[in-house]
Amino acid sequence: MILIVGAGAVGTILATHLAAAGRDVRLYARARDVARFDAIAQVRTDFPDARPSLTAARPASVTTLDLRDVQALVIGVKFPDLAALVDQLPDPIPSTCTLVSTLNGYAPLRLLRERRPGARVVPMSVMMNGQLLGPLHARLTTRAEIVLGDADAALLAAFGGTGMIVKAAPGDAAVWGKLLINLANAICALTRTTFKDLFLDPDLRRVYVAVLDEATGALDASHLPWKLPLVLPYGAYRWALLHGGPLPWWFAKYRNGVREGAYPSMVSDVEAGKATEVEQLNGEVVRLGRDSGFATPVNAKLVEMIGASRTPAHITPAELRAAVSQTVARTKSGGVDL
């Protein structure tokens, strides 16, 4: 059985594909949420193209975290809720159960491994963008793709054949690569912009390159393996962002299926005054830089700008570039010319 905890956009998309493919999947629900879940007849995922929506009978709800019959516990809660969830898990975790983390960044894996040593913890890098339209109803704005940090045949088979692209990249290199991509979320959140804006606006692209330069430098200084989820090496991707005109957007649109109007969930979070993942993303880069002695002022500035308020002021791309440029000038750090 696959048990999903967290019925947000990612959890709903996974549940829909798994249920439609006939997998034995259940949804964890707190006692107070059972009636709300049970009132919903089906899970649904809409696609960004002309395909009809994918629907399936709603998986059964469970109210306990007894993992004896669970092959994979898919964790899709927000990071601030993760510690409380781990407190509810059995200790030790049954050897037959794998903890699969869909959360962005490395901090969730660190917490799981520290709090449940000996458990098998596998990252699932969610290489898709989705939006929750209603309870158990999500919309994909990219193609559906996941990367599992383990090549175990049984785990791959559990998620394969469901209509999603399923890849394996053993280890944590893909986690760091996904974190690099997610560093753009803070840029879009501060400027309330879409992925298309990020890849076409010259100010946003330069800020993004500055963020990536710091992050890759901090990872290398920390001797951590990383791999961008792209066919291009970082040097070529960096060149395209700085000098390639519309190429980065065309690449995102036609190869990765990113649709116009798609934006990171952090944009919605700041607009709603919710806690964001900036500490687990850009903040992780700052931590790596601090521990390795590699300067990361641009990432630190983004953490400061978003972390100071759950509803940071809406600024223009030019204003963001100017703020970052001033920070770089004060710290006399190198990197891209801002």
matplotlib code that plots the C-alpha trace (Angstrom):
import matplotlib.pyplot as plt

x = [0.0, 1.1, 0.0, 0.0, 0.2, -0.6, -3.4, -2.1, -1.3, 1.5, -0.4, -3.5, -1.6, 0.2, -3.1, -4.9, -2.3, -1.8, -5.5, -6.3, -3.6, -5.2, -2.5, -3.4, -3.2, -4.7, -4.9, -4.1, -6.7, -6.8, -9.9, -11.5, -10.9, -12.4, -16.0, -14.7, -12.6, -15.4, -17.8, -15.6, -16.3, -13.2, -9.7, -9.0, -6.1, -6.4, -3.8, -2.3, -3.2, -6.3, -6.4, -9.4, -9.0, -7.7, -10.2, -10.4, -12.5, -11.2, -8.7, -9.9, -9.0, -7.0, -6.7, -3.7, -0.1, 0.3, 3.0, 3.1, 1.3, 2.7, 5.2, 5.8, 4.8, 4.7, 5.2, 3.7, 3.2, 4.7, 8.1, 6.8, 4.4, 7.0, 8.4, 4.9, 4.2, 7.5, 6.4, 3.4, 5.3, 6.3, 9.8, 11.5, 9.9, 9.1, 11.9, 9.3, 8.3, 10.1, 9.7, 9.4, 9.8, 8.4, 9.4, 11.8, 15.4, 17.6, 16.4, 13.4, 15.7, 18.1, 15.2, 13.8, 17.2, 18.0, 14.7, 14.2, 17.8, 17.8, 14.7, 14.9, 14.4, 14.2, 13.8, 11.2, 12.1, 8.9, 9.8, 6.4, 4.4, 0.8, -1.9, -4.6, -8.0, -10.1, -10.1, -8.5, -8.6, -5.3, -4.1, -0.8, 0.9, 3.8, 4.2, 4.0, 7.5, 9.1, 12.7, 13.3, 16.5, 16.7, 16.8, 14.9, 12.8, 9.8, 9.7, 10.0, 7.3, 5.0, 5.0, 5.8, 3.1, 0.8, 1.0, 3.8, 7.4, 9.3, 13.1, 15.7, 18.8, 20.3, 21.6, 21.0, 22.5, 19.1, 17.8, 20.5, 19.8, 16.1, 17.0, 19.0, 15.9, 13.7, 16.0, 14.0, 10.9, 11.9, 12.7, 9.2, 7.6, 9.1, 8.2, 4.9, 6.0, 5.6, 8.2, 7.9, 8.7, 11.7, 13.2, 12.4, 13.0, 16.7, 16.8, 15.3, 17.6, 20.7, 19.5, 18.8, 22.3, 23.7, 21.7, 22.8, 26.5, 26.4, 24.6, 26.8, 29.9, 28.7, 27.8, 31.3, 33.0, 31.0, 32.1, 28.5, 27.5, 24.8, 23.2, 20.9, 17.7, 18.6, 20.3, 22.6, 25.6, 25.5, 28.0, 25.8, 22.6, 24.2, 25.3, 21.7, 20.3, 22.7, 23.0, 20.5, 17.5, 14.3, 16.1, 15.6, 11.9, 11.6, 13.5, 11.2, 8.1, 8.8, 11.0, 9.7, 6.1, 5.9, 2.8, 2.3, 0.9, 2.6, 4.3, 5.9, 3.7, 5.8, 4.0, 0.7, 2.1, 3.3, 0.0, -1.9, 0.5, 1.5, 4.9, 7.2, 10.0, 12.7, 14.6, 14.7, 15.8, 17.8, 18.4, 20.1, 22.5, 23.3, 24.0, 26.3, 28.1, 28.6, 29.9, 32.2, 33.4, 31.8, 30.0, 26.3, 25.0, 22.4, 20.7, 20.9, 19.3, 16.4, 15.9, 15.9, 13.4, 10.9, 11.6, 11.1, 7.4, 5.0, 3.6, 6.7, 6.2, 5.6, 8.7, 9.6, 12.3, 14.5, 14.0, 15.0, 18.1, 19.1, 18.6, 20.7, 23.3, 23.7, 24.1, 26.9, 28.6, 28.7, 30.0, 32.5, 31.7, 32.2, 29.9, 27.8, 27.9, 24.7]
y = [0.0, 3.6, 6.1, 9.8, 12.4, 15.9, 16.4, 19.6, 20.0, 17.4, 14.9, 15.3, 14.8, 11.8, 10.3, 10.8, 9.1, 6.2, 5.6, 5.8, 3.2, 0.9, 1.2, 0.4, 4.0, 5.6, 9.2, 10.1, 12.4, 13.9, 12.9, 16.3, 16.1, 12.7, 13.9, 16.5, 13.9, 11.4, 13.9, 14.0, 11.2, 11.5, 12.9, 14.9, 16.4, 18.8, 19.0, 22.1, 20.9, 19.7, 16.3, 15.5, 15.7, 12.5, 11.3, 8.3, 7.2, 8.9, 6.7, 5.5, 7.7, 6.4, 8.2, 6.4, 6.1, 2.4, 1.6, -2.2, -2.7, 0.4, 0.0, 3.8, 6.7, 9.6, 12.8, 15.9, 18.3, 21.7, 21.8, 23.7, 20.7, 18.0, 17.7, 17.2, 14.5, 12.7, 12.7, 10.7, 8.0, 4.7, 4.4, 2.5, 2.6, -0.9, -2.2, -2.9, 0.8, 3.6, 7.2, 9.2, 12.9, 15.2, 18.3, 20.8, 21.2, 19.1, 20.2, 17.7, 14.8, 15.9, 16.1, 12.7, 11.0, 12.6, 11.9, 8.3, 6.9, 3.6, 4.3, 4.1, 7.7, 8.4, 11.8, 12.3, 15.3, 16.6, 17.9, 19.4, 22.5, 22.2, 24.3, 23.1, 24.3, 22.7, 19.8, 16.8, 18.8, 20.0, 21.4, 20.6, 23.5, 21.4, 17.7, 15.2, 14.0, 12.7, 11.6, 9.1, 9.1, 5.3, 2.7, 0.1, -1.9, -2.2, 1.5, 2.4, -0.1, 1.4, 4.8, 3.7, 3.0, 5.7, 8.3, 10.2, 10.2, 8.4, 8.5, 7.3, 9.3, 7.4, 9.6, 13.2, 14.8, 15.3, 16.9, 19.6, 20.0, 20.5, 23.0, 25.0, 25.3, 26.2, 29.1, 31.1, 30.8, 33.6, 35.9, 35.3, 35.7, 39.1, 40.4, 38.4, 37.1, 33.9, 31.4, 33.0, 36.4, 34.9, 33.6, 36.6, 39.6, 40.6, 41.9, 38.7, 36.5, 38.3, 38.0, 34.3, 33.7, 35.5, 33.2, 30.1, 31.2, 31.4, 28.2, 26.1, 27.7, 26.8, 23.2, 22.8, 24.3, 21.9, 18.9, 18.0, 16.3, 18.0, 17.6, 20.1, 18.4, 19.7, 18.3, 21.3, 21.6, 24.6, 26.6, 26.3, 27.1, 30.1, 31.4, 30.9, 32.9, 35.8, 35.8, 33.4, 35.7, 33.7, 30.3, 29.6, 30.2, 28.1, 25.3, 25.4, 25.6, 23.1, 20.5, 20.8, 21.6, 24.8, 26.8, 30.5, 31.8, 29.1, 30.4, 28.9, 28.2, 30.7, 33.4, 32.2, 31.8, 35.4, 36.7, 34.7, 35.7, 32.1, 30.8, 30.1, 27.7, 30.4, 29.2, 25.6, 26.8, 30.0, 29.7, 26.3, 28.0, 30.6, 27.8, 25.9, 29.1, 29.9, 26.5, 26.3, 30.0, 30.8, 34.2, 34.0, 37.6, 37.5, 34.4, 36.0, 39.1, 37.2, 35.3, 38.7, 40.3, 37.5, 36.4, 39.9, 39.7, 37.0, 39.5, 41.3, 44.3, 43.8, 45.1, 45.4, 43.3, 46.4, 47.2, 43.7, 43.8, 47.1, 45.8, 42.8, 44.8, 47.1, 44.0, 42.6, 46.0, 46.3, 42.7, 43.1, 39.6, 38.4, 36.7, 38.0, 41.7, 43.1]
z = [0.0, -0.7, 1.9, 1.1, 3.8, 2.6, 0.1, -1.5, -5.2, -5.2, -3.0, -5.2, -8.5, -7.2, -5.7, -9.0, -11.1, -8.7, -8.1, -11.9, -12.5, -10.0, -7.3, -3.7, -2.4, 0.7, 2.0, 5.6, 7.1, 10.6, 12.5, 12.0, 8.2, 7.5, 6.9, 4.4, 2.6, 2.5, 1.0, -2.1, -4.6, -6.7, -7.1, -10.2, -12.0, -14.9, -17.6, -19.3, -22.8, -24.4, -22.8, -20.6, -16.9, -15.2, -12.5, -10.2, -7.3, -4.1, -2.3, 1.1, 4.1, 7.1, 10.4, 11.9, 10.8, 11.4, 8.8, 9.1, 5.7, 4.0, 1.3, 0.8, 3.0, 0.7, 2.7, 1.1, 4.1, 4.4, 6.1, 9.2, 9.7, 9.2, 12.7, 14.2, 11.6, 12.4, 16.1, 15.1, 13.2, 14.8, 16.1, 14.6, 11.1, 9.9, 7.6, 4.9, 4.7, 2.8, 3.8, 0.5, 0.9, -1.8, 0.0, -1.6, -0.4, 1.8, 5.2, 5.2, 4.5, 7.2, 9.7, 8.7, 8.9, 12.2, 13.8, 12.4, 12.1, 10.4, 8.4, 4.6, 3.5, -0.3, -1.8, -4.6, -6.6, -8.0, -11.4, -12.1, -11.2, -10.0, -8.4, -6.0, -7.3, -4.6, -2.2, -4.1, -7.3, -8.8, -12.1, -13.7, -15.5, -16.7, -17.6, -14.7, -13.8, -10.6, -9.9, -7.1, -5.3, -5.3, -8.1, -6.2, -8.7, -6.4, -5.6, -9.3, -10.2, -7.6, -9.3, -12.9, -15.4, -13.9, -16.7, -14.9, -16.1, -13.4, -13.3, -10.8, -9.7, -6.7, -3.9, -3.1, -6.2, -7.8, -4.6, -4.8, -8.5, -7.8, -5.1, -7.6, -9.9, -6.9, -5.9, -8.5, -6.4, -4.1, -7.1, -8.6, -5.1, -4.5, -8.0, -8.3, -11.7, -13.7, -14.9, -18.4, -16.8, -15.1, -18.3, -20.5, -18.2, -18.3, -14.7, -13.3, -15.3, -14.0, -10.4, -11.0, -12.4, -9.3, -7.1, -9.0, -9.1, -5.3, -4.8, -7.1, -5.6, -2.1, -3.1, -4.6, -1.6, 0.6, -1.6, -2.2, -5.5, -7.5, -10.9, -12.6, -13.9, -17.4, -20.5, -20.4, -18.1, -15.8, -17.8, -20.9, -19.0, -17.4, -20.8, -22.1, -19.2, -19.7, -23.5, -25.0, -25.4, -25.4, -25.5, -21.7, -22.0, -25.2, -23.5, -20.4, -22.6, -25.2, -23.4, -19.9, -20.7, -18.7, -19.6, -19.8, -16.6, -14.5, -11.3, -8.2, -5.3, -3.2, -5.2, -3.8, -0.4, -0.1, -1.6, 1.1, 3.9, 4.4, 5.6, 2.6, 1.9, 1.5, 4.5, 3.2, -0.3, -0.4, 3.3, 2.7, 0.4, 3.0, 5.5, 3.1, 2.4, 6.1, 6.9, 3.9, 3.9, 0.6, 0.3, -0.5, -0.1, -2.9, -1.4, 2.1, 0.7, -0.7, 2.6, 4.4, 2.0, 2.2, 5.8, 7.2, 6.4, 5.3, 2.8, 1.5, -0.7, -4.4, -6.2, -9.8, -11.4, -11.8, -8.1, -7.1, -9.2, -7.7, -4.2, -4.9, -6.6, -3.6, -1.4, -3.6, -3.8, 0.1, 0.5, -2.4, -3.5, -7.1, -9.5, -12.4, -13.1, -11.7]

ax = plt.figure().add_subplot(projection="3d")
ax.plot(x, y, z, "-o")
ax.set_aspect("equal")
plt.show()
